């Protein structure tokens, strides 16, 4: 994504930090020379016009007047800046504008309401800049800091949904329902009752009713102590004002500690104390994403007040990404925001694109909710590379849940029997979508340089086809068919081909090479070819390198799993008459790696993955008629019995 930094600075000294037509500013845009900038508005005029965007005057003409005024004001600023550094984007390309407004009076300007700049307009009636379907442009705000913190963008979410309504009600039921739908692709099915099949959301979202500052702090602290901190914190409440004669300040209306009907006006520093926790080792926990769904939570208030907006403050003290509303937000708009924003964040991950698509969703009806949405964001330096990896890992998580859904339906088929056809069709659709999504991601990723990422990606598609083949085999068994159906064998062959492509892309990827060898043996009964023997040796060398140089237990666990499976396959790299003399030695080596894997008590997922792979040899692949089938089943059974994990 093409990114341009725009910074607005003030010349001279800040006197009263009020807007004035006589103040000179400097605009810095990318690597272009600085350019002088003026604002065609005084503070008193700004204060008068901003009230027209509050939805409470019941005068549509006045609302349109307010929108028109601020669009002209912002367009005047952008038209002065645009030629200094922003090349006209090509239709269909993404452009990210990082706006840094050091003068506080400029930070109150609603840049999000801008129309498409004159230089790239293609219609008689200009479209909103950040809703233009031809030039997909997204704007984030940023607070200048001394250091740019590096952090990892979260993959699997854990959301704290806190809401408060000490005075007027908030649509908390609608927000929770929206989260349920958004999180379905992430959620494993609940084990009891078996039907109806429901998502287990407990590990993904926590609802905190009648939220007070202390209740929020306690929930965040508990999650940190459990080692499962919240990645996203979603606060739903009403906005309110202070009574400070020195300057208007917008606050968050939470419940007081004395009871849920006792209102408390929370400031930015108080929210900071509730959301940012220092653990026992002195490490500061900071959520990666905070969404403040409250009217005016992104509004600066009076520029003479040192506090700034709630969103501005949280971002300034270290929260990387804060979404808020700089104007009043309709209740339906707040629900649409949850659905659109979190769907994008949790399915495609890139928050810059999420902003654009959320504005699209908010552009419904006779409202300007789309212009209310404001994002303060400081992304990692390697955000583009991280987003590619994160999106891939999200697809992997979705594939895991698809597989878990398959297991649940087949395990409880007797309880589900009256709805079996419908539930099995849902399973098939989920698996097909996982494969389609992963394959589509390959197409969009063409031209990327990371061989390791491509190997991971190809390998995941191979895994998806392997799971599809297993699903088809199970379905055939339920229908009373013997053996492995042709469609299942075809899916296995496709999986094998994708694993081979992954191995060839990145030879250090021992897991993809091992999975290729596994399917090659299952489908053909032999690994005696020169290429297969060489691949076995290289995979062993690479896995042993990971064993020796592992930086963490997770890498070590995957290396042990690979080595155990490689030695399971080892006898079949020899001619048939030589296999028996190598079987016992290979089995001892495989068992030694299973024992080492058992010792890593904190690595449940690699252990479960290894167990499931061994069970494929035992329960499924033995039905494929090759010379290796029975011996593979016996050896895999021995290894599976030695692996302590239960799946």
C-alpha positions in Angstrom: 0.0 0.0 0.0 1.3 3.4 -1.0 1.7 5.5 2.2 2.4 9.3 2.4 3.0 11.2 5.6 1.5 14.6 5.9 2.6 16.8 8.8 1.2 20.2 9.6 3.3 22.5 11.8 2.8 26.0 13.1 5.4 28.8 12.6 6.3 30.9 15.6 5.0 30.4 19.1 1.6 29.1 20.1 -0.2 32.0 21.7 -3.7 30.7 22.4 -4.0 27.7 20.1 -7.1 29.0 18.4 -7.9 28.9 14.7 -7.3 32.2 12.9 -7.0 33.3 9.3 -3.8 35.2 10.1 -1.8 32.2 11.4 0.8 30.6 9.0 1.4 26.9 9.0 3.9 24.7 7.3 2.8 21.5 5.5 5.3 18.7 5.0 4.3 16.0 2.6 6.5 13.0 1.9 9.9 14.0 0.6 8.6 17.2 -1.1 9.7 20.7 -0.1 7.7 22.4 2.7 4.8 24.5 1.7 3.0 27.4 3.4 -0.5 26.8 4.5 -3.4 29.0 5.9 -6.8 28.0 7.2 -9.8 30.0 6.1 -11.6 29.9 9.4 -11.6 31.6 12.8 -12.3 29.7 16.0 -15.6 31.3 16.7 -16.9 30.5 13.3 -15.6 26.9 13.7 -17.4 26.5 17.0 -20.7 27.8 15.5 -20.6 25.6 12.5 -19.6 22.4 14.3 -22.8 22.4 16.2 -24.7 21.9 13.0 -23.4 18.3 12.8 -25.0 17.1 16.1 -28.2 15.4 14.7 -30.2 17.2 17.3 -31.4 20.4 15.5 -33.9 18.5 13.4 -33.1 20.9 10.6 -31.8 19.0 7.5 -30.9 22.3 5.7 -28.7 23.3 8.6 -27.0 19.9 8.7 -26.2 20.1 5.0 -25.0 23.6 5.5 -22.6 22.3 8.2 -21.4 19.5 6.0 -20.9 21.8 3.0 -19.0 24.3 5.2 -16.5 21.8 6.5 -16.0 20.1 3.1 -15.1 23.5 1.6 -12.8 24.2 4.6 -11.0 20.9 4.5 -10.8 20.9 0.6 -9.1 24.3 0.9 -6.4 22.8 3.1 -6.0 19.6 1.0 -5.8 21.5 -2.3 -3.0 23.5 -0.8 -1.1 20.4 0.3 -1.9 17.9 -2.5 0.5 19.1 -5.2 3.4 19.1 -2.8 3.7 15.3 -2.5 0.7 13.2 -3.4 0.9 11.7 -6.8 -2.4 10.9 -8.4 -3.2 7.3 -7.5 -4.1 4.8 -10.2 -7.7 3.6 -10.1 -8.1 0.5 -7.9 -4.8 1.2 -6.0 -4.8 1.9 -2.3 -3.4 5.1 -0.8 -2.8 5.6 2.9 -2.5 9.2 4.2 -0.8 9.5 7.7 -1.8 12.8 9.1 0.3 14.3 11.9 -1.2 17.6 13.2 1.1 19.0 15.9 -0.9 22.3 16.4 -3.9 21.3 18.5 -6.2 23.8 16.8 -5.5 22.0 13.5 -6.2 18.6 15.1 -9.9 19.6 15.6 -10.4 20.0 11.8 -12.6 17.1 10.5 -10.3 16.1 7.6 -12.4 12.9 7.3 -15.2 14.8 5.7 -13.1 15.9 2.7 -14.1 15.7 -0.9 -11.9 14.1 -3.6 -9.2 16.7 -4.5 -9.7 18.6 -7.7 -6.6 17.1 -9.3 -8.2 13.6 -9.5 -11.9 14.3 -9.7 -13.6 12.4 -12.5 -17.2 13.4 -11.9 -19.1 16.6 -12.0 -20.3 16.0 -8.5 -17.2 15.3 -6.4 -17.3 12.2 -4.1 -16.1 12.1 -0.5 -12.4 11.5 -0.7 -12.4 8.6 1.7 -15.4 7.0 0.1 -14.2 7.2 -3.5 -14.5 3.7 -5.0 -12.0 4.5 -7.8 -9.2 5.9 -5.6 -9.4 3.9 -2.4 -7.8 6.3 0.1 -7.7 5.9 3.8 -6.7 8.5 6.4 -5.3 7.9 9.9 -4.2 10.5 12.4 -1.0 10.3 14.4 0.5 12.0 17.4 4.2 12.8 17.1 6.3 10.9 19.6 10.1 10.6 20.2 10.3 7.0 19.4 8.3 4.7 17.1 7.4 1.6 19.0 7.7 -1.7 17.2 5.0 -4.2 18.0 3.3 -7.3 16.5 -0.2 -6.8 15.1 -2.5 -9.4 16.8 -3.7 -12.4 14.9 -6.2 -14.3 17.2 -8.5 -11.8 19.0 -9.5 -11.6 22.6 -12.0 -8.8 23.0 -13.2 -7.0 26.1 -16.6 -5.5 25.4 -17.5 -3.1 28.1 -20.6 -1.0 28.2 -22.3 1.5 30.5 -25.7 3.3 30.5 -26.0 5.2 33.8 -28.3 7.6 32.2 -29.6 6.9 28.7 -29.5 3.3 27.2 -26.9 2.1 24.7 -27.5 -0.7 22.1 -25.4 -3.3 24.0 -27.5 -6.2 22.9 -27.1 -5.3 19.3 -23.4 -4.8 19.7 -23.0 -8.3 21.4 -25.1 -9.9 18.6 -22.8 -8.2 16.1 -19.7 -9.6 17.8 -21.3 -13.1 17.8 -21.6 -13.0 14.0 -18.2 -11.5 13.4 -16.5 -14.0 15.6 -18.2 -17.1 14.2 -15.3 -18.0 11.8 -12.9 -17.9 14.9 -15.0 -19.9 17.3 -14.8 -23.6 18.0 -18.2 -25.3 18.5 -19.4 -25.8 22.1 -19.2 -29.4 23.1 -22.5 -29.5 25.1 -25.2 -29.6 24.0 -24.2 -31.2 20.7 -27.1 -29.6 18.9 -27.8 -26.9 17.9 -24.2 -26.4 16.8 -23.2 -23.1 18.5 -19.9 -21.2 18.6 -17.9 -21.2 21.8 -17.2 -17.4 22.2 -16.0 -17.5 25.8 -12.3 -17.4 24.8 -12.9 -14.7 22.2 -15.1 -12.0 23.8 -15.9 -11.0 27.4 -18.9 -8.8 28.1 -18.5 -6.4 31.0 -21.8 -4.9 32.0 -22.3 -1.6 33.7 -18.7 -0.8 33.3 -16.9 1.5 35.7 -13.2 2.4 35.7 -12.4 -0.1 38.4 -14.3 -2.9 36.8 -12.5 -2.3 33.5 -9.1 -2.2 35.2 -9.9 -5.4 37.2 -10.9 -7.2 34.0 -7.8 -6.1 32.1 -5.5 -6.9 35.0 -7.0 -10.4 35.4 -6.5 -11.1 31.7 -2.8 -10.0 31.9 -2.2 -12.2 35.0 -3.8 -15.2 33.1 -1.3 -14.6 30.3 -4.1 -14.0 27.9 -4.3 -10.2 27.6 -7.1 -8.5 25.6 -6.0 -7.6 22.1 -9.1 -5.4 21.4 -11.0 -3.3 23.9 -14.4 -2.1 22.8 -16.1 0.6 25.0 -19.7 1.4 24.4 -21.1 4.4 26.3 -22.4 7.9 25.9 -20.1 10.9 25.5 -20.5 13.9 27.8 -18.9 17.3 28.5 -17.0 18.8 31.4 -18.1 21.9 33.2 -14.7 23.6 33.0 -15.0 27.3 32.1 -11.4 27.3 30.8 -12.3 25.1 27.9 -14.7 22.4 26.6 -13.6 18.8 27.1 -15.4 15.7 26.0 -15.5 12.7 28.4 -16.8 9.2 28.6 -19.9 8.6 30.7 -19.3 5.4 32.7 -20.9 3.9 35.8 -19.6 5.2 39.1 -18.2 2.8 41.8 -21.3 3.4 44.0 -23.7 1.7 41.5 -24.7 1.2 37.9 -27.1 4.2 37.9 -24.5 6.6 39.3 -22.8 8.4 36.4 -19.1 9.1 36.3 -17.4 11.3 33.7 -14.1 9.6 32.8 -11.2 11.5 31.5 -8.5 10.4 29.1 -5.9 9.9 31.9 -8.4 7.8 33.9 -9.1 5.6 30.9 -5.3 5.3 30.4 -4.9 4.0 34.0 -7.7 1.5 33.5 -6.5 0.1 30.2 -2.7 0.1 30.6 -1.5 -2.3 33.2 2.0 -3.0 34.6 2.5 -6.7 35.4 4.6 -8.2 38.2 7.7 -8.1 36.0 7.3 -4.4 35.4 6.2 -4.9 31.8 3.5 -2.5 30.6 0.6 -4.1 28.9 -1.1 -2.0 26.3 -4.0 -3.2 24.1 -3.2 -3.0 20.4 -6.7 -1.7 19.4 -9.2 0.3 21.4 -12.6 1.3 19.9 -14.5 4.1 21.7 -18.1 3.9 20.5 -19.3 7.1 22.2 -20.4 10.4 20.7 -17.5 13.0 20.6 -14.9 10.5 21.9 -12.7 11.7 19.0 -13.5 15.3 19.4 -10.8 17.7 20.5 -13.0 20.1 22.4 -11.5 23.5 23.1 -8.0 23.7 21.8 -7.0 25.7 24.8 -7.7 22.7 27.0 -4.5 20.7 27.3 -6.3 17.3 27.5 -7.2 16.8 23.8 -9.8 14.2 22.8 -10.1 10.8 24.6 -8.8 9.1 21.4 -5.9 11.6 21.1 -4.9 11.0 24.7 -4.9 7.2 24.6 -2.9 7.2 21.4 -0.4 9.7 22.7 0.3 7.5 25.8 1.0 4.5 23.7 -2.2 2.7 22.4 -1.2 1.9 18.8 -4.7 2.1 17.2 -7.7 4.0 18.6 -11.0 4.2 16.7 -13.5 6.8 17.9 -16.2 9.3 16.8 -15.5 12.9 16.3 -19.2 13.8 16.0 -22.3 12.3 17.5 -22.9 8.8 16.1 -26.4 7.3 15.5 -27.2 4.1 17.5 -27.7 2.2 14.3 -24.4 3.6 13.0 -22.6 2.3 16.1 -24.0 -1.2 15.4 -22.9 -1.0 11.7 -19.5 0.2 12.9 -19.0 -2.9 15.0 -20.1 -5.2 12.2 -18.0 -3.6 9.5 -14.9 -2.6 11.5 -14.4 -5.9 13.3 -15.3 -8.0 10.3 -12.5 -6.3 8.4 -10.0 -6.3 11.3 -10.6 -9.9 12.1 -10.9 -11.4 8.6 -8.6 -9.4 6.4 -6.7 -7.7 9.3 -5.4 -4.6 7.6 -6.8 -1.7 9.7 -6.2 0.8 6.9 -8.5 -1.0 4.5 -10.9 -1.6 7.4 -11.3 2.1 7.8 -12.4 2.5 4.1 -14.8 -0.4 4.2 -16.3 0.7 7.5 -17.0 4.2 6.1 -18.7 2.5 3.2 -21.0 0.7 5.6 -21.7 3.8 7.6 -22.6 5.7 4.4 -26.2 4.6 4.7 -29.3 6.8 5.0 -29.5 10.5 5.7 -26.6 10.6 8.2 -22.9 11.5 8.2 -21.7 8.7 10.4 -19.1 7.9 7.8 -17.4 11.2 8.5 -17.6 10.7 12.3 -15.2 7.8 12.3 -11.7 8.8 13.2 -8.6 6.6 13.7 -5.5 7.5 15.6 -3.0 4.9 14.5 0.7 4.2 14.7 1.5 1.1 12.7 4.7 -1.0 12.9 7.5 0.0 10.6 7.0 -3.3 8.7 3.2 -3.1 8.7 2.9 -4.2 5.0 5.0 -7.3 5.6 3.2 -8.0 8.9 -0.2 -7.7 7.3 0.7 -10.3 4.7 1.7 -12.8 7.4 -1.3 -11.9 9.6 -3.8 -12.4 6.9 -2.3 -15.8 6.1 -2.4 -16.8 9.7 -6.0 -15.7 10.0 -6.9 -18.0 7.1 -5.1 -20.8 8.9 -7.2 -20.1 12.1 -10.4 -20.2 10.0 -9.3 -23.5 8.6 -8.8 -24.9 12.1 -12.3 -23.9 13.1 -13.7 -25.5 9.9 -11.9 -28.7 10.8 -13.2 -28.5 14.4 -16.7 -28.0 13.1 -16.3 -31.2 10.9 -15.1 -33.2 13.9 -18.0 -32.0 16.1 -20.7 -32.8 13.5 -19.4 -36.2 12.8 -18.8 -37.0 16.4 -22.4 -36.1 17.4 -24.1 -37.2 14.3 -26.7 -39.3 16.2 -27.8 -36.2 18.2 -27.8 -34.1 15.0 -29.3 -36.8 12.7 -32.6 -34.9 12.0 -30.5 -31.9 10.7 -27.5 -33.9 9.6 -27.7 -33.0 5.9 -28.0 -29.3 6.6 -25.1 -29.3 9.1 -22.9 -31.5 6.9 -23.5 -29.0 4.0 -22.4 -26.2 6.2 -19.2 -28.1 7.0 -18.6 -28.6 3.3 -19.2 -24.9 2.5 -16.8 -23.8 5.3 -14.1 -26.1 4.0 -14.5 -25.0 0.4 -14.4 -21.3 1.5 -11.2 -22.0 3.4 -9.6 -23.4 0.3 -11.0 -20.7 -2.0 -9.7 -17.9 0.4 -6.2 -19.4 0.6 -6.0 -19.9 -3.1 -7.2 -16.3 -3.8 -4.6 -15.0 -1.4 -1.9 -16.7 -3.5 -3.1 -14.8 -6.6 -3.1 -11.4 -4.8 0.4 -12.2 -3.4 2.1 -12.7 -6.7 5.4 -10.8 -7.0 6.1 -10.8 -3.3 9.7 -11.6 -2.4 9.3 -13.7 0.8 9.9 -17.3 -0.2 9.2 -18.3 3.4 5.8 -16.7 3.3 5.0 -18.4 -0.1 6.1 -21.8 1.3 3.8 -21.3 4.3 1.0 -20.2 2.1 1.3 -23.2 -0.3 1.6 -25.5 2.6 -1.6 -24.2 4.1 -3.5 -24.9 0.9 -2.0 -28.4 0.9 -3.3 -28.8 4.5 -6.7 -27.5 3.4 -7.0 -30.1 0.6 -5.8 -32.8 3.0 -8.6 -31.9 5.4 -11.1 -31.8 2.5 -10.0 -35.3 1.5 -10.5 -36.5 5.1 -14.0 -35.0 5.2 -14.9 -36.7 1.9 -13.7 -40.0 3.3 -15.7 -39.7 6.5 -18.8 -38.7 4.5 -18.4 -41.8 2.3 -18.2 -44.0 5.4 -21.4 -42.5 6.8 -23.1 -43.3 3.5 -22.0 -46.9 3.9 -19.3 -46.8 1.1 -16.2 -49.0 1.6 -12.7 -47.8 0.9 -11.6 -44.3 0.0 -13.8 -42.5 -2.7 -12.1 -41.1 -5.8 -12.9 -37.5 -4.8 -11.0 -38.0 -1.6 -8.0 -39.4 -3.4 -8.1 -36.5 -5.9 -8.1 -34.0 -3.0 -5.2 -35.8 -1.4 -3.2 -35.7 -4.7 -3.9 -31.9 -4.9 -2.7 -31.5 -1.4 0.5 -33.4 -2.2 1.1 -31.1 -5.2 0.7 -28.0 -3.1 3.1 -29.3 -0.4 5.6 -30.0 -3.2 5.3 -26.5 -4.5 5.9 -25.2 -0.9 9.0 -27.3 -0.4 10.5 -26.2 -3.8 9.8 -22.6 -2.9 11.6 -22.7 0.4 13.8 -25.7 1.1 14.2 -24.8 4.7 10.5 -25.5 5.3 10.9 -29.1 6.6 7.2 -29.4 7.5 6.0 -29.0 4.0 8.6 -31.4 2.6 7.6 -34.0 5.3 3.9 -33.6 4.4 4.7 -34.2 0.8 6.6 -37.3 1.6 3.8 -38.5 3.8 1.2 -38.2 1.0 3.6 -39.6 -1.6 4.0 -42.7 0.4 0.3 -43.1 1.2 -0.7 -42.7 -2.4 2.1 -44.7 -4.0 3.5 -47.0 -1.3 7.1 -46.1 -1.7 9.7 -43.4 -1.2 12.6 -45.1 -3.0 12.9 -42.5 -5.7 16.2 -40.5 -5.7 14.3 -37.2 -5.2 12.2 -38.5 -2.3 15.3 -39.9 -0.6 17.1 -36.6 -1.0 14.1 -34.7 0.3 13.9 -36.9 3.4 17.6 -36.2 4.2 17.2 -32.5 3.7 14.0 -32.3 5.8 15.8 -34.2 8.6 18.8 -31.8 8.4 16.5 -28.7 8.5 14.4 -30.1 11.4 17.6 -30.9 13.4 18.8 -27.4 12.8 15.6 -26.1 14.3 16.1 -28.4 17.2 19.6 -27.1 17.9 18.9 -23.4 17.4 15.3 -23.1 18.5 14.6 -19.7 20.0 11.4 -21.0 21.8 9.6 -24.1 22.7 7.1 -23.8 19.8 9.9 -24.1 17.2 11.3 -27.0 19.2 7.9 -28.8 19.3 7.4 -28.5 15.6 10.9 -29.9 15.0 10.2 -32.9 17.2 6.9 -33.6 15.5 8.6 -33.4 12.1 11.5 -35.7 13.1 9.1 -38.3 14.6 7.1 -38.4 11.4 10.3 -38.5 9.2 11.5 -41.6 11.1 8.0 -43.1 10.7 8.6 -42.8 7.0 12.2 -43.8 7.0 12.0 -47.6 6.3 10.1 -46.8 3.0 13.0 -44.9 1.6 14.7 -48.4 1.2 13.8 -51.2 -1.2 11.2 -53.6 0.0 13.7 -56.3 0.9 15.7 -53.9 3.1 12.8 -52.3 5.0 12.6 -54.8 7.8 16.2 -54.3 8.9 15.7 -50.5 9.2 12.2 -50.5 10.8 13.3 -51.1 14.5 16.0 -48.4 14.5 13.7 -45.9 12.8 10.9 -46.7 15.3 13.3 -46.1 18.3 14.3 -42.7 16.9 10.7 -41.7 16.3 9.7 -42.7 19.8 12.6 -40.7 21.3 11.2 -37.6 19.6 7.7 -38.3 20.7 9.1 -38.5 24.3 10.7 -35.1 23.9 7.5 -33.6 22.5 5.7 -34.9 25.6 8.1 -33.0 27.8 7.0 -29.6 26.3 3.9 -29.2 28.5 3.2 -25.7 27.2 3.0 -26.7 23.5 -0.5 -28.3 23.3 -1.2 -27.3 19.7 1.9 -28.9 18.1 1.2 -32.0 20.2 -2.4 -32.1 19.0 -1.4 -31.6 15.4 1.1 -34.4 15.6 -1.5 -36.7 17.2 -4.1 -35.9 14.5 -1.5 -36.7 11.8 -0.7 -40.0 13.4 -4.4 -40.9 13.6 -4.7 -40.3 9.8 -2.3 -43.2 9.2 -4.2 -45.3 11.7 -7.9 -44.6 10.9 -7.9 -43.3 7.3 -4.9 -43.9 5.2 -4.8 -47.6 6.0 -7.9 -47.9 3.8 -5.8 -46.8 0.8 -4.5 -50.0 -0.8 -0.7 -49.7 -0.9 2.0 -52.0 0.2 2.9 -49.6 3.0 -0.6 -49.2 4.5 -0.6 -51.9 7.2 3.0 -51.3 8.4 2.3 -47.5 8.6 -0.8 -48.2 10.7 1.1 -50.4 13.1 4.0 -48.0 13.5 1.8 -44.9 13.8 -0.3 -46.7 16.4 2.8 -47.3 18.5 3.8 -43.6 18.3 0.3 -42.4 18.9 0.1 -44.5 22.1 3.2 -42.9 23.3 2.0 -39.3 22.8 0.2 -38.2 25.9 -2.1 -35.5 24.4 -5.8 -36.3 24.0 -7.6 -34.9 21.0 
